[in-house]
Amino acid sequence: MTKYTLYLITYDRGRYPITNEIKPYHWLFFIQTSSSGSQTLGIAHHLRGMPGAFHYSGPETLDLDQSSTSLAEAADLVRCVPPKEKLEIGEVEEEKMDRVREVFEEVGIVRTEYRGWNCQNWGMEALERLRGEACVYEWITGEGVRRWLKEG
């Protein structure tokens, strides 16, 4: 039975221009399906958009080691900048890949313009649902993840 490593990855979104405060990191779940030489290939699951317009687009093929030179070239943050942090959180059996996709599709999304809710909230709910599918290591806790992946 083939198992793939599951990671929670953060991306630095920069700072707010007026206050210079660090923006919340973007969170992405990454299931690494292969790694060789200069390629780390896998499937990414993450929330896209902004408050009031968040959406989940489904699984995306991603090479963590490839980044474009400009955001315009990449069309999104994940393909433009290298990951900030990479935290191993579990394993996904090959036979469960479709179920994992369903889990991400089932995670609730706040569709109102509420600045207190973002991809990290979505990620925490996804983490707990994946735990229910036995894809997250027992010792990984939501609070531990938040502390480990904290901005700054």
N, C-alpha and C positions, 0 to 999 in steps of 0.2 A: 504494500500500500504506500503510495507516494504522498509525502507531506510537504507542504510549502510553508516557509516561515512568514509570519504575519508581523508587520511593523506598523507603528504609528509614527508618522513623519511630520515635522513642522517646517514651515517656510516663513521667513522674515518678510513682512509686508511693509517695512519701513516705519516712518514716523508721521504723525499728524503735522501738517505744515504750520499751523498757528501755535499749538502748544508744545510741539517737539516731543510729545509723549510717544512711546513705542506703541504701534498698532498691535492688536491681538494677532498672534501667529496664526497662519492658516494650517489646519490639520488635515492630514490625508492618511488613509489606511492603504498599505501597500502589501500585496501578497507576492513575494518573490518567487518566480517560477523558474528562473535560471540565472546563472552568473558565470561569465567567462571573460577573462582579459579585461577589456575596458567597458563591458556591458553588464548592467544589473537590470534584468528584464523582469517584468511582472505586471500585475493588474492593480490599478489604483481605483479606490472608491473615495469620493469626497463630495462635499457640498460646494456648489458654485453660487455666485450671485452676491447680493448685498441685502441689508435689512429691507423686508417687504418684497423681495424678489429672489429669495433663495430657492434653489432647486437641485435635485439629484439627477444627473444625466446618465447614470448607469456606469458599468465598469469601463475603464479605459486602459489600453495598453500603454505602458510607460517604461522608459529606460532611465533609471535614476542617474546614470552617469553622463547623459546627454543634456546639455543646456544650450539654448540659443544665445545669441549675442544681444538681442534686443527683445523687449516685450512685444513690439509690433510683429516681429518675425515669429515669435512663439505663439502669439494669440492668447496666452494666459501665463500667470505667475509660475505655475508648476513646471512649465517647459522653458522658463526663462532663467531662473536662478537655481543654484544648488540647494539641496535640503539644509536646514539649520541643524536639526536634531533628528536622530533615527533611533527609535526605541523598540526593541524586539518585545512583542507582547504575547505571542502565541504561535500556533500552527494550524494550518487548514489542510485537511485531507482532500486529495484530488476529487474524491467522490462528493465532497460537500461544497464544491465551488458554486454550483447553481443555487444551493440553499443559502450560501453566504450572500450572493447577489440579492436574493429575496429579502434577507434580513435588512440589508441597506435600503431597499425599496420601501420597507415597512416602517422605518424610523420616521417619526413625526418631524414636520418642518413648520416653524412659525412663519406665517406669511404676512404678518403685520410689520409695520416699520417700527420695530422695537430694538433699540440699540443694545440692549442687554443680552440679546440672544444671537448666537453666531455659529459658525462651523464647529466650534469647540463644544457647545452644548449638544449639537447633533452627534458629534463624535463620542461624547460620554454616554449618550443613550445607545449608540451603536455598540460601544464597548461592552455594555451590560448585556445587550441582546446576543452578542457573539459569545459572551461567557456562557449564556444559556445553551448555546450550541456546542459547548466544549472546545471552543477555538482559542480561548484566552487562558494563559497560564494561571494557576490557582493563586499565586503570590502577587499577581498584578492587581492593584486596586485603583479605583477611580481617583481617589485623593493622591495616591502615589504618582499616577500619570500626570495629574495637574501640576504637582510640584516639580516633577522631572522636566516637563515641557513648558515651564513658565517663561514668559517673556523677560528679556533683560539679561 
